[in-house]
Amino acid sequence: MSNLSRTFARLLILLVCFDLLAACVPVPAPAPTNSITGIEWQWVSVTNQTTKQTTTVPAPENYTIIFNADGTLAGKADCNSFTGTYSQQNGFTIKLGATTMAFCGEASLDTQYLQLLSSVAAGGPDGAGGLALETAGGEQRMLFKNGGPAPKQ
């Protein structure tokens, strides 16, 4: 057998060994995905848990929130837009950042929406494909429907 043939045979054996070793190495499980990210959530209602009074949002597509995997968020509050951050550590918190503050009209729920978001203390998927966010003690419960994938930024 020539030197070239021996070298080729050794390389072939090494490649087979590397393939076998690679097959034995456990592949880490993918990180769990946060089921609220990458979705444009549309606010549909808020219920005062004390009085059981529910306010239905007349145009949910105008009151949105998008949670990004990096802990940032963005959304619309009627004619205004906002950004901020969120955390799901020790409950659920939202910190609003830059927010436009145009007057959207007397019937707008923009101020109430932003105040409620700033007061969120708990939340997550509601088990029915939606999202529920609650203020401290569960006094106010906001419900959101899945408005589809978040627009690409």
N, CA, C and O of each residue as an XYZ file, in Angstrom:
612
protein
N       0.844     -1.169      0.000
C       0.000      0.000      0.000
C       0.890      1.233      0.000
O       1.849      1.314      0.768
N       0.580      2.170     -0.839
C       1.403      3.359     -0.957
C       1.160      4.297      0.222
O       0.184      4.152      0.959
N       2.066      5.260      0.386
C       1.932      6.258      1.458
C       0.651      7.065      1.299
O      -0.006      7.390      2.288
N       0.297      7.387      0.067
C      -0.914      8.155     -0.196
C      -2.149      7.357      0.204
O      -3.087      7.915      0.773
N      -2.160      6.094     -0.080
C      -3.289      5.236      0.290
C      -3.388      5.097      1.796
O      -4.486      5.127      2.352
N      -2.242      4.945      2.471
C      -2.263      4.852      3.942
C      -2.778      6.147      4.570
O      -3.583      6.110      5.501
N      -2.323      7.271      4.069
C      -2.769      8.563      4.592
C      -4.272      8.724      4.385
O      -4.984      9.177      5.281
N      -4.743      8.355      3.214
C      -6.173      8.444      2.930
C      -6.962      7.522      3.859
O      -8.009      7.914      4.375
N      -6.483      6.329      4.072
C      -7.164      5.365      4.949
C      -7.203      5.902      6.384
O      -8.228      5.795      7.057
N      -6.098      6.474      6.851
C      -6.067      7.047      8.211
C      -7.066      8.211      8.341
O      -7.779      8.315      9.339
N      -7.107      9.077      7.327
C      -8.052     10.192      7.366
C      -9.489      9.689      7.379
O     -10.339     10.226      8.089
N      -9.748      8.669      6.598
C     -11.086      8.095      6.558
C     -11.467      7.511      7.908
O     -12.598      7.694      8.359
N     -10.552      6.816      8.556
C     -10.797      6.235      9.887
C     -11.029      7.358     10.905
O     -11.927      7.254     11.741
N     -10.238      8.415     10.843
C     -10.403      9.539     11.760
C     -11.770     10.203     11.583
O     -12.431     10.542     12.565
N     -12.188     10.387     10.331
C     -13.492     10.995     10.078
C     -14.617     10.133     10.621
O     -15.573     10.652     11.198
N     -14.517      8.830     10.443
C     -15.538      7.918     10.969
C     -15.565      7.996     12.488
O     -16.645      8.009     13.079
N     -14.404      8.049     13.134
C     -14.330      8.147     14.597
C     -14.954      9.450     15.090
O     -15.697      9.450     16.072
N     -14.655     10.559     14.413
C     -15.237     11.841     14.811
C     -16.757     11.819     14.676
O     -17.468     12.335     15.538
N     -17.251     11.223     13.595
C     -18.699     11.112     13.417
C     -19.324     10.287     14.532
O     -20.382     10.639     15.053
N     -18.667      9.183     14.899
C     -19.199      8.343     15.976
C     -19.182      9.090     17.308
O     -20.136      8.996     18.080
N     -18.113      9.825     17.582
C     -18.041     10.598     18.826
C     -19.094     11.702     18.851
O     -19.728     11.939     19.878
N     -19.273     12.361     17.740
C     -20.269     13.437     17.678
C     -21.671     12.895     17.934
O     -22.504     13.575     18.532
N     -21.928     11.681     17.485
C     -23.245     11.081     17.701
C     -23.470     10.737     19.169
O     -24.616     10.623     19.605
N     -22.394     10.570     19.941
C     -22.512     10.211     21.351
C     -22.671     11.415     22.267
O     -23.118     11.268     23.405
N     -22.315     12.595     21.793
C     -22.405     13.799     22.614
C     -23.866     14.219     22.713
O     -24.530     14.388     21.690
N     -24.379     14.392     23.942
C     -25.784     14.797     24.058
C     -25.990     16.209     23.511
O     -25.169     17.103     23.712
N     -27.084     16.373     22.832
C     -27.442     17.681     22.282
C     -28.285     18.396     23.333
O     -29.290     17.851     23.790
N     -27.887     19.623     23.726
C     -28.679     20.314     24.740
C     -30.092     20.575     24.234
O     -30.308     20.855     23.055
N     -31.032     20.478     25.141
C     -32.427     20.758     24.794
C     -32.558     22.234     24.461
O     -31.900     23.069     25.082
N     -33.392     22.563     23.497
C     -33.570     23.985     23.190
C     -34.129     24.716     24.400
O     -34.901     24.164     25.184
N     -33.722     25.965     24.530
C     -34.224     26.777     25.644
C     -35.734     26.910     25.519
O     -36.257     27.042     24.412
N     -36.433     26.875     26.642
C     -37.885     27.011     26.552
C     -38.253     28.368     25.966
O     -37.654     29.390     26.301
N     -39.221     28.357     25.111
C     -39.637     29.616     24.498
C     -40.709     30.257     25.360
O     -41.507     29.581     26.010
N     -40.703     31.555     25.345
C     -41.708     32.294     26.102
C     -42.909     32.448     25.185
O     -42.831     33.123     24.159
N     -43.996     31.835     25.548
C     -45.138     31.777     24.644
C     -45.841     33.122     24.457
O     -46.789     33.203     23.675
N     -45.413     34.167     25.140
C     -46.048     35.476     24.932
C     -45.267     36.347     23.966
O     -45.769     37.390     23.546
N     -44.052     35.951     23.599
C     -43.221     36.791     22.737
C     -43.555     36.589     21.265
O     -44.044     35.538     20.851
N     -43.274     37.634     20.490
C     -43.448     37.557     19.047
C     -44.891     37.615     18.573
O     -45.181     37.296     17.420
N     -45.792     38.017     19.451
C     -47.220     38.082     19.136
C     -47.700     39.512     19.356
O     -47.287     40.175     20.307
N     -48.564     39.974     18.481
C     -49.196     41.278     18.702
C     -50.473     41.028     19.509
O     -51.486     40.588     18.966
N     -50.408     41.317     20.816
C     -51.557     41.123     21.698
C     -52.479     42.326     21.608
O     -52.023     43.469     21.654
N     -53.765     42.073     21.480
C     -54.763     43.140     21.366
C     -55.651     43.118     22.604
O     -56.249     42.096     22.942
N     -55.724     44.263     23.271
C     -56.496     44.397     24.509
C     -57.986     44.340     24.196
O     -58.488     45.133     23.399
N     -58.694     43.397     24.827
C     -60.131     43.247     24.549
C     -61.019     43.670     25.713
O     -62.157     44.086     25.500
N     -60.506     43.568     26.955
C     -61.351     43.964     28.093
C     -60.522     44.120     29.353
O     -59.383     43.661     29.448
N     -61.147     44.794     30.324
C     -60.594     44.867     31.678
C     -61.753     44.661     32.639
O     -62.835     45.219     32.459
N     -61.512     43.852     33.660
C     -62.534     43.571     34.662
C     -62.028     43.981     36.026
O     -60.935     43.594     36.440
N     -62.837     44.775     36.728
C     -62.552     45.107     38.112
C     -63.033     43.898     38.919
O     -64.233     43.628     38.976
N     -62.116     43.183     39.533
C     -62.449     41.942     40.225
C     -63.282     42.191     41.483
O     -63.982     41.289     41.945
N     -63.215     43.396     42.040
C     -64.002     43.716     43.235
C     -65.465     43.933     42.877
O     -66.357     43.364     43.506
N     -65.706     44.761     41.858
C     -67.086     45.092     41.486
C     -67.627     44.180     40.387
O     -68.826     44.189     40.109
N     -66.753     43.395     39.765
C     -67.100     42.518     38.639
C     -67.548     43.303     37.404
O     -68.156     42.735     36.497
N     -67.251     44.604     37.365
C     -67.587     45.425     36.214
C     -66.529     45.212     35.123
O     -65.330     45.329     35.373
N     -66.994     44.898     33.922
C     -66.098     44.681     32.781
C     -66.275     45.786     31.766
O     -67.396     46.135     31.397
N     -65.154     46.337     31.314
C     -65.154     47.309     30.232
C     -64.621     46.602     28.998
O     -63.507     46.078     29.006
N     -65.422     46.587     27.936
C     -64.998     45.984     26.674
C     -64.343     47.062     25.824
O     -64.865     48.169     25.691
N     -63.208     46.729     25.258
C     -62.472     47.678     24.417
C     -63.114     47.681     23.025
O     -63.179     46.637     22.375
N     -63.593     48.855     22.559
C     -64.321     48.898     21.288
C     -63.475     48.593     20.047
O     -64.006     48.094     19.054
N     -62.190     48.878     20.085
C     -61.318     48.650     18.922
C     -60.004     48.036     19.406
O     -59.000     48.741     19.500
N     -59.992     46.731     19.716
C     -58.788     46.093     20.270
C     -57.531     46.280     19.421
O     -56.425     46.331     19.958
N     -57.689     46.381     18.111
C     -56.524     46.541     17.240
C     -55.800     47.867     17.474
O     -54.677     48.043     17.002
N     -56.425     48.805     18.196
C     -55.793     50.091     18.505
C     -55.084     50.097     19.853
O     -54.476     51.097     20.235
N     -55.161     48.980     20.572
C     -54.531     48.865     21.896
C     -53.744     47.567     21.904
O     -54.279     46.502     22.214
N     -52.473     47.667     21.560
C     -51.668     46.468     21.386
C     -50.436     46.496     22.280
O     -50.045     47.534     22.814
N     -49.842     45.315     22.422
C     -48.547     45.203     23.086
C     -47.832     43.992     22.506
O     -48.429     42.936     22.297
N     -46.541     44.167     22.251
C     -45.688     43.106     21.722
C     -44.531     42.923     22.697
O     -43.800     43.869     22.989
N     -44.372     41.701     23.199
C     -43.272     41.363     24.087
C     -42.177     40.696     23.257
O     -42.429     39.708     22.567
N     -40.967     41.238     23.327
C     -39.832     40.681     22.598
C     -39.014     39.781     23.520
O     -39.008     39.962     24.738
N     -38.331     38.820     22.930
C     -37.554     37.847     23.701
C     -36.443     38.506     24.519
O     -36.005     37.942     25.522
N     -35.980     39.686     24.110
C     -34.894     40.363     24.823
C     -35.367     41.198     26.012
O     -34.567     41.912     26.617
N     -36.659     41.118     26.357
C     -37.171     41.861     27.511
C     -37.700     43.243     27.182
O     -38.101     43.981     28.081
N     -37.709     43.604     25.908
C     -38.274     44.892     25.513
C     -39.719     44.684     25.053
O     -40.153     43.562     24.794
N     -40.437     45.780     24.960
C     -41.816     45.719     24.492
C     -42.127     46.967     23.695
O     -41.424     47.973     23.780
N     -43.194     46.882     22.920
C     -43.669     48.034     22.144
C     -45.166     47.851     21.941
O     -45.680     46.733     21.987
N     -45.854     48.958     21.716
C     -47.282     48.827     21.494
C     -47.933     50.127     21.095
O     -47.284     51.157     20.914
N     -49.264     50.035     20.963
C     -50.085     51.191     20.628
C     -51.119     51.384     21.724
O     -51.671     50.421     22.256
N     -51.369     52.625     22.047
C     -52.443     53.012     22.960
C     -53.298     54.010     22.193
O     -53.169     55.223     22.361
N     -54.169     53.479     21.350
C     -55.019     54.261     20.450
C     -54.130     55.019     19.468
O     -53.460     54.388     18.651
N     -54.103     56.339     19.519
C     -53.308     57.104     18.555
C     -51.864     57.303     19.018
O     -51.074     57.944     18.325
N     -51.523     56.767     20.165
C     -50.169     56.897     20.711
C     -49.415     55.579     20.588
O     -50.017     54.513     20.455
N     -48.101     55.669     20.635
C     -47.264     54.473     20.644
C     -46.354     54.540     21.861
O     -46.095     55.614     22.403
N     -45.872     53.374     22.280
C     -45.012     53.313     23.459
C     -44.003     52.185     23.316
O     -44.185     51.254     22.532
N     -42.935     52.295     24.097
C     -41.933     51.247     24.219
C     -41.676     51.053     25.702
O     -42.175     51.817     26.528
N     -40.913     50.053     26.035
C     -40.568     49.824     27.428
C     -39.882     48.484     27.599
O     -39.373     47.896     26.645
N     -39.881     48.017     28.835
C     -39.285     46.729     29.167
C     -40.262     45.953     30.044
O     -41.195     46.514     30.617
N     -40.020     44.656     30.130
C     -40.844     43.819     31.004
C     -39.974     42.740     31.616
O     -38.896     42.426     31.112
N     -40.459     42.179     32.711
C     -39.778     41.076     33.374
C     -40.815     40.104     33.902
O     -41.882     40.509     34.366
N     -40.500     38.834     33.831
C     -41.349     37.798     34.393
C     -40.670     37.154     35.605
O     -41.016     36.042     36.003
N     -39.715     37.856     36.178
C     -39.040     37.397     37.387
C     -39.808     37.912     38.596
O     -40.086     39.108     38.689
N     -40.152     37.029     39.518
C     -40.899     37.428     40.722
C     -42.190     38.149     40.364
O     -42.451     39.248     40.854
N     -42.983     37.537     39.524
C     -44.233     38.153     39.074
C     -44.083     38.616     37.644
O     -43.359     38.008     36.856
N     -44.754     39.668     37.318
C     -44.718     40.213     35.962
C     -44.723     41.727     36.105
O     -45.657     42.296     36.671
N     -43.701     42.373     35.601
C     -43.654     43.832     35.692
C     -43.447     44.442     34.316
O     -42.775     43.872     33.457
N     -44.032     45.600     34.130
C     -43.889     46.372     32.902
C     -43.415     47.766     33.283
O     -43.993     48.419     34.152
N     -42.350     48.212     32.618
C     -41.867     49.579     32.801
C     -41.967     50.276     31.455
O     -41.237     49.961     30.516
N     -42.883     51.226     31.382
C     -43.048     51.972     30.140
C     -41.920     52.979     29.998
O     -41.484     53.598     30.968
N     -41.462     53.124     28.764
C     -40.410     54.087     28.453
C     -40.984     55.217     27.630
O     -41.912     55.904     28.055
N     -40.426     55.404     26.451
C     -40.871     56.475     25.557
C     -42.322     56.241     25.140
O     -42.693     55.154     24.696
N     -43.126     57.285     25.295
C     -44.547     57.218     24.950
C     -44.968     58.528     24.318
O     -44.699     59.598     24.865
N     -45.627     58.457     23.167
C     -46.197     59.680     22.608
C     -47.445     59.995     23.411
O     -48.094     59.089     23.932
N     -47.784     61.261     23.516
C     -48.903     61.665     24.377
C     -49.869     62.579     23.634
O     -50.256     63.626     24.153
N     -50.262     62.189     22.423
C     -51.244     62.967     21.657
C     -52.634     62.776     22.261
O     -52.911     61.753     22.887
N     -53.495     63.756     22.072
C     -54.881     63.641     22.513
C     -55.624     62.799     21.491
O     -55.701     63.168     20.319
N     -56.173     61.668     21.926
C     -56.829     60.730     21.009
C     -58.342     60.867     20.996
O     -59.014     60.135     20.269
N     -58.895     61.783     21.779
C     -60.336     61.980     21.813
C     -60.915     61.601     23.163
O     -60.312     60.840     23.920
N     -62.084     62.135     23.455
C     -62.734     61.910     24.749
C     -63.032     60.437     25.021
O     -62.942     59.993     26.166
N     -63.384     59.673     23.987
C     -63.774     58.273     24.164
C     -62.584     57.319     24.218
O     -62.761     56.119     24.432
N     -61.376     57.840     24.027
C     -60.198     56.980     24.001
C     -59.926     56.361     25.372
O     -60.168     56.977     26.411
N     -59.423     55.141     25.347
C     -59.022     54.440     26.576
C     -57.500     54.456     26.743
O     -56.952     53.687     27.532
N     -56.819     55.338     25.998
C     -55.357     55.324     26.002
C     -54.757     55.571     27.382
O     -53.816     54.880     27.773
N     -55.277     56.535     28.120
C     -54.735     56.844     29.453
C     -54.962     55.674     30.412
O     -54.056     55.285     31.149
N     -56.172     55.117     30.401
C     -56.479     53.975     31.263
C     -55.577     52.788     30.905
O     -55.053     52.120     31.797
N     -55.393     52.525     29.618
C     -54.563     51.411     29.157
C     -53.130     51.548     29.660
O     -52.568     50.602     30.213
N     -52.542     52.721     29.469
C     -51.160     52.937     29.907
C     -51.032     52.856     31.423
O     -50.044     52.321     31.927
N     -52.016     53.378     32.161
C     -51.977     53.275     33.629
C     -52.061     51.815     34.072
O     -51.323     51.393     34.962
N     -52.944     51.056     33.464
C     -53.066     49.644     33.814
C     -51.777     48.887     33.509
O     -51.312     48.100     34.334
N     -51.198     49.117     32.332
C     -49.946     48.432     31.988
C     -48.850     48.750     33.005
O     -48.076     47.868     33.375
N     -48.781     49.993     33.455
C     -47.763     50.395     34.431
C     -47.976     49.746     35.795
O     -47.056     49.694     36.611
N     -49.183     49.255     36.041
C     -49.516     48.661     37.340
C     -49.528     47.137     37.326
O     -49.873     46.519     38.334
N     -49.162     46.521     36.213
C     -49.205     45.060     36.110
C     -48.251     44.426     37.120
O     -47.102     44.846     37.263
N     -48.756     43.399     37.821
C     -47.950     42.681     38.810
C     -47.918     41.176     38.550
O     -47.090     40.467     39.123
N     -48.811     40.684     37.691
C     -48.867     39.251     37.390
C     -49.439     39.077     35.994
O     -50.127     39.958     35.478
N     -49.151     37.942     35.393
C     -49.737     37.679     34.090
C     -49.073     36.560     33.350
O     -48.052     36.014     33.767
N     -49.689     36.232     32.229
C     -49.182     35.183     31.364
C     -50.303     34.631     30.509
O     -51.413     35.163     30.518
N     -50.020     33.560     29.762
C     -51.057     32.953     28.927
C     -52.259     32.556     29.779
O     -52.109     32.102     30.913
N     -53.463     32.735     29.208
C     -54.683     32.457     29.983
C     -55.197     31.026     29.820
O     -56.227     30.673     30.394
N     -54.496     30.205     29.050
C     -54.911     28.823     28.853
C     -55.901     28.643     27.724
O     -56.242     27.511     27.380
N     -56.372     29.733     27.139
C     -57.344     29.656     26.045
C     -56.813     30.363     24.798
O     -57.591     30.737     23.920
N     -55.495     30.547     24.714
C     -54.896     31.210     23.557
C     -54.736     32.698     23.712
O     -54.221     33.362     22.813
N     -55.166     33.235     24.832
C     -55.052     34.666     25.079
C     -53.998     34.970     26.127
O     -53.231     34.097     26.534
N     -53.974     36.207     26.550
C     -53.040     36.693     27.557
C     -53.837     37.414     28.628
O     -54.744     38.185     28.311
N     -53.516     37.178     29.881
C     -54.151     37.875     30.999
C     -53.067     38.600     31.780
O     -52.041     38.009     32.119
N     -53.288     39.872     32.066
C     -52.388     40.669     32.899
C     -53.210     41.226     34.044
O     -54.337     41.678     33.841
N     -52.648     41.197     35.255
C     -53.375     41.672     36.434
C     -52.561     42.678     37.211
O     -51.335     42.591     37.282
N     -53.266     43.642     37.798
C     -52.624     44.595     38.689
C     -52.437     43.917     40.049
O     -52.908     42.800     40.260
N     -51.760     44.586     40.952
C     -51.466     44.016     42.273
C     -52.742     43.513     42.943
O     -53.774     44.185     42.934
N     -52.653     42.339     43.515
C     -53.789     41.744     44.197
C     -54.874     41.256     43.265
O     -55.926     40.813     43.724
N     -54.643     41.328     41.964
C     -55.627     40.882     40.987
C     -56.831     41.789     40.865
O     -57.867     41.385     40.335
N     -56.700     43.025     41.356
C     -57.857     43.934     41.349
C     -58.395     44.196     39.941
O     -59.605     44.170     39.717
N     -57.491     44.448     39.003
C     -57.893     44.693     37.616
C     -57.294     43.578     36.755
O     -56.094     43.311     36.827
N     -58.121     42.937     35.954
C     -57.658     41.862     35.073
C     -57.885     42.272     33.626
O     -59.021     42.436     33.181
N     -56.780     42.435     32.898
C     -56.827     42.793     31.486
C     -56.731     41.518     30.656
O     -55.893     40.658     30.928
N     -57.583     41.395     29.651
C     -57.527     40.257     28.743
C     -57.146     40.722     27.348
O     -57.604     41.762     26.875
N     -56.306     39.938     26.701
C     -55.807     40.234     25.363
C     -56.062     39.039     24.460
O     -56.000     37.890     24.900
N     -56.348     39.319     23.193
C     -56.456     38.237     22.225
C     -55.207     38.255     21.350
O     -54.546     39.283     21.201
N     -54.906     37.111     20.785
C     -53.779     36.967     19.888
C     -54.134     37.621     18.568
O     -55.037     37.172     17.862
N     -53.407     38.698     18.236
C     -53.652     39.421     16.990
C     -52.764     38.953     15.855
O     -52.708     39.590     14.803
N     -52.068     37.843     16.061
C     -51.189     37.306     15.024
C     -49.737     37.613     15.308
O     -49.416     38.264     16.302
N     -48.854     37.143     14.435
C     -47.416     37.385     14.626
C     -47.110     38.878     14.657
O     -47.720     39.671     13.940
N     -46.159     39.236     15.497
C     -45.737     40.634     15.581
C     -45.105     41.043     14.248
O     -44.388     40.254     13.633
N     -45.369     42.271     13.804
C     -44.726     42.752     12.578
C     -43.207     42.747     12.751
O     -42.701     43.017     13.841
N     -42.498     42.446     11.694
C     -41.024     42.462     11.730
C     -40.556     43.892     11.914
O     -41.051     44.818     11.271
N     -39.582     44.052     12.813
C     -39.080     45.402     13.091
C     -37.832     45.682     12.332
O     -37.272     46.772     12.445
